[in-house]
Amino acid sequence: LKALLMNTAETSITNNAATMPGYLAPISRIGGGEVRVDRALASPIAAWDRATGSGALSFGFVDASRSKTVLSRTVRVRNYTNRTRTFGLSATFRFATDATSGAVRLQLPNRVTVPRNGVAQFTVRLTIDGTKLSAWTLDSGPSALAARLLDGLEYDGYIWLNELGTSADDADPVHLAWHVLPRLSSDIEARPATVAMTDEAFGFPAGTTTLRNRGVGTAAVDVYSLVATSPNLPPARRGGGVAVVDLKSIGVQTYPVPAGFCSEAASFVFAIAVNTWERTVMGAFPAEFDVFVDTDLDGGPDYVVFNGPLNGLADARAVTWVADLATNEVSAFFFADHGTNDSNTVLLLCGEQIGRTAADFGVPMDLDVYAFDNYFSGTVTDSVAGIRVAPLGERYFGIVGASGFGSGDVAPFASETLTVLDFGPAGTNPSERGLLLLQNAARSDHRGGAPLGRDAVRVLVAP
């Protein structure tokens, strides 16, 4: 019944119709279209995805790191009449720009014959050419409410079943919506993954490894000092009502800033990179990371840094909140850095938000990181405690290529040298084991992408 309603819905739907005529609504907003019960009652057939039962074909979100990605769905067609019917099959794009880009192509048979009171099926193959995709522009922070960005990245349209030998359904043939959201992605691998510090660079002990990009997208690499890791927990039980937010790696980086940036004094921006074993679709829910900061090392937290929505469900753009536990004052200077469908969340704060300035470079503090399900259960699901760090106390520092100090790009199917500097144990973070590389980092007008499980890469330093 649901498939019937979807197959026969009206597809000529626009957004902002009050502007007359508005603009054509994408499939992700309307699905099969606006319900037309009379058409559903009159339809001789219904068609649906054999695997899901849906009256639409969702090819889902795809990390397109290869030149060619092929996906397929099988459509089942049910004939409710007492005579055999044959339908011509065709696939169309919702928007002309999607078709002309050549990034997505659909293949299906020319026709399908359905016996009386019986079923038939056909296969739809969707091919993604990763080299023709646009750069990814979605994020969970400043652009999280910019829905039109999604319109430019998704590909969608309809598959039409027009009965041959009659003109009865020419005006309103049965249809199935189709949709795919491919992300242009890189695929970075570090060889070797453990670096021996046998060289020297800029007067410090150093080691090198090669970052090889096997993907069709440019890798946007940001480098953090790896200060903690956490084992993989069992995943959430389907239907259990709990999101198991599972910590994997924690990295930090200090960015000195001049007077006038954070306050009237010279200061710093401190970045806490949280990498998890599983992804979250958006940066505000359901994964909340609470970083309790003990600035005076007395064993009790003085501040808590956490990601959360700017204004609850009314404005779900993810920001980095800092709460002073003594005064209960809360402030947010930066959006949280999360790329949507991402396992990386970077919390950014000014030193002043935790009572520090540039005068406190090298002064240690303790971090306790808790992973919190802030949407379903309200429970802590993982934690890493007792991470001692200091602003500008990073021991290991990475240079991508010749000039990528702490950040750099690796072109598709290319390689760059990663140089790891060792500033020594004195006055640096004692728990550091190497570097944490985020390969889907933000750039001025786009983001990188990466295959599932490879949003972040660890590069360890040999003992």
Secondary structure, DSSP 8 states (H G I E B T S, - for coil): -HHHHHHTSB---EESGGGSS-EE--HHHHTT-B--HHHHHH-SEEEEETTT--SEEEEEEEEE-SSEEEEEEEEEEEE-SSS-EEEEEEEEESSHHHHHH-SEEEE--SEEEE-TT-EEEEEEEEEEEGGG---B---SSTTTT-HHHHHHH-EEEEEEEEETT--TTSSS-EEEEEEEEEEE---EEEESSEE---EEETTEEEEEEEEEE-SSS-EEEEEEEEEEE--------TTSS-----EEEEEEEEEEE-TTTSSSS-EEEEEEEEEEEEEESSSSSSEEEEEEEESS-SSS-SEEEEEEEEEGGGEEEEEEEEEETTT--EEEEEE-B--SSEEEEEEEEEGGGGT--GGGTT--EEEEEEEEETTTT--EEEEEEEEEE-TT--SEEEEETTTEESEEEE-TT-EEEEEEEE--STTS-TT--EEEEESB-B-SS-B----TT-SEEEEEE--
